[in-house]
Amino acid sequence: MILSIRADLEYTLTGMNSILLQLEAAGMVDQQIIEANIEILTPHYFARVPGEDMIGERIWLQAEDSLTCHYSAKIAVTRENPDFSALPQVEMHRLSGDAVKYLMSSRYSESDKFQSFVEAEFGDLTGGPRIAAIRDWIAAKFEYTPGSSDGQTTAMDTFVQRRGICRDYAHVMVTLARASGIPARMVSVYGIGVEPQDFHAVAEVYLGDDWHLVDATGMCDAASMARIGVGRDAGDVAFMSVFGNGAQMVSQQVSVESDPDAVKTGG
């Protein structure tokens, strides 16, 4: 599938700010960049740095008074949707160093507080079947409610309230997977079917010696999304982090569509 992506951001800034952007789709084995362009108006400073786990890139900016950014890309997504029923759990003592950190609790994912719950609710399942059961449980028990959470909402908050947005669904998915002894990380993506369309958050779980995307909201599947960046939780994958006096949104639009012409021509 070829994804045609566009993101347009306009913010007013209070004075001079340092800004970390993470909004470009990453080039990876299962998602190749056909074309991409980013235009950022009049920054005082611009530099690229690697993303977490060397997936994608972040952009450091220094900007004053305003920030305007236009990003467009075509991404060829070649992965298939995972068959969770066939994916085995990797024994903890066999996990690589890169995966181990995603077993641990983090700021928004208090997985150490959920071990008793996952054993009581999903104790007869392991590996992929447990992940599928957790995904389905979240979809059945939670209500997608825009405006019901904010930047301080944790997985525990969402678990208690039983409502949230994609960020919150992903935090709970990551948290219950980690509590089950399965490494899980937060992923920012562009995805077909996200409503309302915006930067989207999903989970990625480590099973069968590889990472597999899972969207607990059910809005899009692994074959129709492109990763932007990964991390422990939302704190690591924000599309924009402002260090300084602050920013206020003027306008922000994201569009993600399949490109049938690119499919016909092979990109």
N, C-alpha and C positions, 0 to 999 in steps of 0.2 A: 504494500500500500504506500502511495505517495501522499504525504501530508503537506499541504500548503498553509504556512503559518504567517501570521502578522500580529505584531504587538506595537501599540502606539501609546506612549506615556507623556504626560505633561504635568509637571509639578511646580509650584512656587516654593522657593526656599527662603528661609530667614537668614540672610547674610551668607557667609561662606560655610560650606559643608563638605566633609569627605563622605563619599557614597560608594557602596559596594553593590554592583549590579550582578544578578545571576539570572539571565533570561534567554540566553541563546541555547538552542538545542545542541546536545553533545554529539560529537561524531564517535560512533562505537561500532562494533562488529555487527550488531543487529539493527543499527539505524545509521545509514550513511547520509552525509550532507551532500545534496546535489548542487544546491546553490544557497548562498546566505549573504545578507547585507545588514549592517547596523550603522545608523547615523545618529550621532549624539551632538547636539548643537552647542558650540562654544564652551567646552569644558576647559578649565584652567590646567587640568592634569588628566592623563589617560594612560592606564597600564593594565595589561592582562596578567592574571595569576591563575595557577591551576585550581580546579575545583576539588572538593573533598574526594578522597580515593582516586584522584587524578581523572575524574569523570567530568568532562566539560571544563569551561573556564569561567572565572569571575572577572569583572572589570572594575578596577579602582578608578574613581573619578574625584576631582575636586571641582565643585561648581558653586557659583554665587548667584543668588536671587531667583534663578529658574533652572529647570532641567527639562529638556525635550528630547525624547528618544524614539526612533523609528527602527523596528527590526522586522525583517522578512526572511523567510527561508522555505526551501523545499527539502523534505527529508524522506528518504526511502526506508520504510520500516519493513524488515524482513523476518522478524520473529513471529512465531506462532503462539497461540494461547496455550498456557501450560495445562497438562492433564494432572491435576493435583493428586488424583487417586493413585498415580503411578510414581510419585516422587517420595523417596525415602528420606528420613531424618538422618542427618549426619551426627554421629556420636560426638559429644562435647570434646572429648580428649583428642579427637581427630580434626577439629576445626583449625583452619589456618589463622595466623595472627590477624589478618585483615578482617576476618569474620568475628573474632572473639569480642571485639569492642561493641558489636551490635547485639550482644547478649545482655549488656549492662543497662541499668536504669540511667535515665538522663533527665534533663530539666522538665520536659513535658511528658515523659514516658516513665512512670513510676512502677516499672514492671515487678519489682520485688514485693509489691503490695498485692499482687494478683495471683500468686502461685497457688494458694488454696482454692481460689475461684476456678482457675482453669482445670485443676485436677477434679474438682467436683462436677464441673459442667462438661468437660471434654476428656476425662481421664481414660476412657476406653479407646481413644484414638491417638495415633502418632503421625508425625511427618505430614505429608500432603493432605491426607484425609482430615487431620486436625485443623490445618490451615483453612481448608474448604469449609469446615464446620464453623470455625470462628468467623470467617467472612459472612456466611449465611446467617449466623446468630446476630451479628451486628446489623445486617440489612433488615432483619425481622424486628429487632428490638429498638432501633433508633429511628428518630424522625429527622429528616434533612430540613433544617430550619435556619435560613439566612438571618443574620443578626443576633443569633442566640449565644454567640461566644465572642471572645476578643483575643488579643495577642497574649494574654496571660492564662488562658484556659488550658488546663492540663488534661491528660487522659482520664485521671480520676474524676475531675469535674464533669467531663462528658459522660463518663460511665454512670455517674449519679443522676445527671440531668436527663440522660437518654435522648439527647438531641444535639445537633451541631451542623457544621459544614464539612467540606471535604477534608480540611486540615484536621478536624476533630475525629472524623471516622478513621483517617489514616493513623492518628496517634493511638487510638484504641486498638486497631489492628496490629500495629507494631508492638504495643505493650503486651497484649495477650499472647502474641507469638514468642516474644522474649521470655515471658513467664513460663512458657511451655518448653524452654530450652532450645528454641529455634531462633537463630540470629535474624534480625529484621531491622530494616532501615527505612527512613522517610525519603520519598522521591518527589521532586517537583517535575511536572510533565505538561506537555501540550497533548490534548486528547480529543478525538472525535466524540461528539455526543454529550460533552459537558454542558450543563444548563444551570444557571447562565454561564456562557462561555467566559473563561478567565484562566489564569494560571491555576493548575489543578494539582492536588496532592494525593498520592497513593502510597502504598507500602510495597516493599520488596523483601522477600523472604529467601533465606538460604537453605535450599534443599537439594539433595543429590549432587552436591559439589558445584552448584551454580545458583545464581540469583534469579528470582522469578517475580514479576510484577503482579500485584493483586489490588484491585480497586473495590473497597468495601462499600462504596456508594452504589456500585453497579452501573455507573454512568458510561464507562468505556472499558474496553478490554485491552489486554497486553498487546494485541496485534494492531491496535489503532491509537497508540500513544507514543510520544517521543520524549525520552528523558531530557531534563535540563540539568539537574544536579541531585546529589544524594547527601544524606547526613544522618545524624543521630535522631533528630526531630526537626520541628519547624524552624528552630533557631539557626540551623545550618543551611536551610534551603530557601530562605526568603528571597524573592525576586529583587528586592531592594532593601538595603540596610543603610540608614542615615546616621552618621556620626557627626554631631554638631548641634546647630541651633534648631533644626527641625524642617519638615517639609509638609506641604498640604497639596492634596491631589486637585488638579484642575480638570483633567480628563484622563481616562484609561480605557483602552479597547483592545481586546484580544479576539482573533478569529482563527479557527482551525478547521480546514476542510480537506476532504479527499480530492485529489487531482486526477480525474479520469484521463485527461489528455496525456499527462506524464506517464500513467500506467500503460497506455497504448503504445507510446513511443519508447518505453523502457527507461524513461528519465532523461 
